[in-house]
Amino acid sequence: MKRKEMQLALQMVSGYGAEFSAWRIPGTDPAAYTNMDSYVERAKLAEKGKFQMIFIADTPALSNDLGPQTPMFPMDPMLALMAVARETKHIGLVATLSATFNYPYNIARQFKALDVISHGRVGWNAVTTSDPLAAANFGAQIASRKERYGMAHESIQIVQALWGSWDTDAWTLDVEGGKFADMDKIKPINLEGQYYASRGPLPIPPSEQGQPVIFQAGGGSEGLELAGSYASGVYANPFDIESAREHRQALRQSATRFGRNPDDIKMYAGFMFSLASTEEEALERRRQLMSFNPEEIPSRVRYLGSMVGLPLSIGLVDIDQPLATDMLKNAYANPMDPRSIRALKLLKQGLTIRDVLAHGVINYHPVVAGTPVQVADFLEEWFLAGACDGFSVVPDIAYDGVADFVDLVVPILQDRGLFHREYEGKTLRENMGVPYQYGRLK
């Protein structure tokens, strides 16, 4: 029996990498945000490395300071994926689109058109939106969590019904008989719920994989229910193996409750990395990134202090020296923050505050700053522990980080029998190992 292998998604972010100061690193194109060629180049590298997919997160709002930082997301995820679709052949194309602030018909049409254009390589990451800035862009207020997830359930059901509004043999292309399509096999869906309604049909035939793959990103009981009902892939943000394993198991149990095979839902854990020939070189890379935004360091130091129960601040401590022993003896891992255990461990090892921060202890994904072997070891440990089915990886700096991962980490994973060497098929569903689907699940 073939050994189970992990799957990899490349997070594209806004063209620069995970760190929002990466645009200033020598070699990076400062204008990569608007240069679709840079997205295509990274996607081609990921395809060379046999990544199952690229993934673009999104929130329909400008939510960070563009003075020192780059945007968090591309100009438009769907247009970025369209540019990539025409220049790649195998890699999956997954984008986030809010089910809160988009009509189901528009979602269905955009994703299915791209799925047909890409020959069955597209996925929709269906999320709810709770950002007040996003709501203001639509002249709206943020609905309650219950309402947002109610809207998401209706949206996904309508979208999938629209995706299946053509029978699989409706597109006849009968040149001799003059019949482009059989209208008896293209029918309205006439669905109406509390929040959304649509008559349909879509003017688009099925793709090679039937319809796009549904993904989900969001926690809590509502997120688990949404994922268990519809999702074939889930993007998750656990910070340690135990919480990752628990979340994956909860997803599988949710799928089972809704009559699905738990193996048909794949969890991708978020992961950041900084690669170099030595750990010290990788840390220096991250120190350089930190140096571009010195005004952020005081708040990071204070946050680190809250993680370990100490009143850390610039002036009170020298961030380029290890913490004093008498101060460390009062430190403890904040039980409300799962990242605190690692932060405390590094401080107790005698690392400086600057180096503890360089290790990425306050980043929104686990971070490994080190050699290709260290990165591969981390991925292997989580995967073999059943903490995930794969990873959604994002380099610190995109311009060289993607190539280094593909050239240096992927071969290690392949040699260890942990990652495939060739694509399993032509569609995203085939390469994820999830079933064909066309239309609304019954």
Disulfide bonds with the S-S distance in Angstrom:
none
